[in-house]
Amino acid sequence: MEDLIKIYGGIQNLKKNLYAFYEKVCEEKKVKHYFFGINIDHAIQDVINFRSFVMRKPEHLYGSSPQQTAPASIKVRITVFEDVLNLLQVQLQSGLKVNWRDAPRFAYHIMEIIEESRCKSMDSVRMTLEPEFVTMHDVNSKLTKLRIRTKLLENGDLMVFQGLGLAYPFSIHLSEAEKVIKLIGKGYAKQGTKDAELLKVLEYAKSKFPFYKFNLKDDAQGQFIETSHTSDYSAAGIPIRLLITLSQNFSQRFEEVMALDKDQHLINLLRDK
């Protein structure tokens, strides 16, 4: 989403148009209850603060609406949610002058974060880790309480395993100094794999997912293809629900990358057990 904010006038311009979107929703009798009980100033600030906790998807996935994550007591009918999403797209195109090709992606990610704001309004237990006090122990504790399988590694990173919407294992790296959390997917080459064979998989991944960054690296375990996603939590901490949704998207995308390895040159943690 960061790229779209830069293209279309920056944060202040986005804020102005989100207020206009809110007013349009409140003017519509059939959908105005979507924002009942929500502090719009806080919701818009969440969009700004948590924008790096959403991850780009392949374009065809933006044809559907994002998942409603708010609790049942404030969930709205699917038709209402879709109407709100449509109003947002219209505002982005008319007010922010967003190209019609970019509007579905922009609106999708904004709504993901607004849903987090709606959830926060109903929380009885705080679901955001404060930026000044975040540790890997805190992250691990929150994930395990939600029944996500993890393992602390010797280097201080956290391994997250398949299950509960997580399609492929990956690791989490936390930098308390820089206040960033990074999701890292690695696909190691099998012993004896030629460089040309590994590069073929790498180039296929780049062509299939041109909006992701892939690198070819090596360590004590061998060569591997790596991709990552970094989220900045310095402004308002780590929103656990968004982190989980981000993790699910990240693991699904990396599982798709591993599936491109038709000749099985990479060690697949799900297949090669």
N, C-alpha and C positions, 0 to 999 in steps of 0.2 A: 504493500500500500504506500510505502514511502515514496516510490517512484511517481505515483499518481499525484501525491500531494505536491511534490516539487514541480511537476509538469503544469498543474492547474492552480498556480497562484500562491502556494504556501499555506501555512497553518492558519493564519488570520483570515484568509479568504475562505478556507474550509469552515472555520468556526461560524463565520457570518452566514454561510449557506446552511449549516446545520440548524441554526436558530430559525431560519426561514422555513426549513423542512418541518421543524417542530410546530411552528405556527400553522402550517398547512394541515398537519395531522389534527391539530386541536380544532380546526375549523370544520373538519369532516365528522358529522354526527356518528357515522357507522364505525369509525376507527379511532376517535379521539381518546377512548378509554385505554388505548395502548400505553399512553404516558401518564395515566392516573397514578398519583403518589410518587412520581419520579421527579427528582430535582434535575431539570434539564442542564443547568450549569455544571453539575457534577457529571452527568452523562456525557456531555460534550468534552469535558476535560478528560474523561476516561478514554474517549476516542483518540485524543492526542497522546495521552500518557502511555496507553497500551497498544499503540499502533504496530509496534514491532512484534507483538505476540500473536499476530495473524500471519499466515503463510500463503504464498501464491499457490494456486492450483492450476492444472491444465484447463484451458479455456472452456471446454465443453461442460465442465462441472458447474460453471456459473449460470447455466440455464435453469437451475433449480434454486430454491430458497435455502438460506442457511438454516441450521437446526435451531429450534427454540429451546434454549437452555433454562429459561426461567421456570420456577416451581409451578406445579399444577394450579395453585390458587390464583396466579396472575397470568397464566398462559391464555392466549387469545386463539380464536378459531383460525384455521389455516387461511381462509379467505381474507380475514382481517390482516393477518401478518403479511400476506402477499400484496394487499392493497397499500399497506404502510411502506413496504419495500418499493413498490411502484412509484409512490409519491416521492420517495428519496431519489430514485433514478431520474424522475422528471426534474426535481430541483437541481440535481447535479448537472444535468444537461442544459437546463434553461438559465440557471444562476451562475454555476461554476464553469459553464461552457465545456463540459466534459464530452469528449467524442462518444458517440453512441456505442462504439465498440468497447470502450473502457468503462462505461457506466455500470454494467452488471457486476464487474469485479469490484469496483470502488464501493458500490452500494452493499454488496455481499459482506465485505470486510467491516464496513461501518456498522452494519446490523449485528454482526458477531459481537462486537464490542458493546453496543447498546444493550444487547441481551445480557451481557455480563453486568452492566449497571442495574438492570432490572432485577437480576438475581441478588445483587448486593443489598438492594432495598429490603429484601426479605430474610437476609442471613441472621441466624441466631448465633452462629459460630463464625468468627472472622475467617474469610477465605483468601485474604491477601497478606503476603509476608512483607513486613515493613523493610524498606531498602537499607536502613542503617543496621539491621540485625539479621539479615539473611545469611544462613549457613547451609552447607550441603546436608547437614543433619536435619535441618528444618524442612528442606525440600523432600528429602527421603521420607521423613516422618509423615508429611502430608500425603505423599503418594501411596505409601503402604497402608495408611488408614483408609484409603479409598480402594484397597485391594489390588493395587498395581504391584507386580512382582519386580523387585529391584535387587541390586547387589552393589555394595560399595567396593570400589577397586583400590588397589594399592596406591595408585597415583592420585587418589582423591576424587576421581570421577565416579559417576554413578551409572551402572549398567541397568537399562530398563528392558524388560523382556516382553515377549508376545503375550497378548491377552487383553480383554476388556477394551476392544477397539484398536489395540496396538498390533499392527500387522507384522512388524519385523523388529528385532532387537536393535537398540542404538544406545549411545552413551550420552550423558549430560556432563558438561564441564561448567563450573561456576567460578567466576572471578569476582571475589568480594572487593578487590581494589578498584576494578573498572566498573563494577556493578552491571555485569552482563552475564547472561546464562546462555550457553550454546548447546544445541543438539547436534550430535555428530554421528553420521552413518558411515560405516566402513565395510568395504567388500574386499577381502584379502584374496590374492591370487593363489591358486594351488601350486604346490612345489612342481617345478619343471615347466611352468607356463611361460611361453616366450613373450618377450616385450611386445611384439607385433600383435599377438592375440589379445593381450591386455589392453593395448591401445585401441584395438578394434571395438571392444566393449565400451571403453571410455568415450570414443567418438560417437558411438551409437547412442549412448546416454545423453551426450550433449545435443545431438540432433533431435532426440525425442523430447527432451526437456530443456530447451534453449534458455529458459529464464532461471535455471538453477546453475550454481557454480560447482564444477567438478574438478578435482585435483588428483593427480597421480603421485602418491607418496610412498615412502618405505620406512620401516622401523625394524626392531629386532625380530619381529614376527614375519617380515617379508614386505613385498609390495602390496599396495592396496589402492582402491579407488575410494575417494572420500567426498562427501558433500556435507554441508552444515547449514544451520540457521541460527543466527544470533539475535537475542532479544535484550534490549536495554531496560533495566528495571530501576534506574537511578531516580526517575521522577516520582514513581508511586508504588514501587515494590513489585512483587511477583503475584499476579492474579492466578490462583491455582486452577480454577476452572478453564481459563483461557490457555494455561500451560498444558493442561491435559488435552484439550482440543487440538492445540498446536502439535503436541506429541503424536496424537493419532494421525493427523494429516502428514506429518513428517515421516512417520514409520510406514504409512501406506505408500507414499511416493518412493521411499527407498526400496520397499518391497517390489515396486514396479521396475525400478532400476535393476535390481537383482534378477528379475524375470527376463530382462533383455539378454542375459548371459545364456543363450540357447545351447552353446557348446560346453557349458559347465566348466569354464576356466576359473571361476571364483568359488571360494568356500561359502556355501549357503548354509547359514546357521539353522535354518528350518529343515532343510533337506538332508544335510550331511551330519546327522547326529550320530 
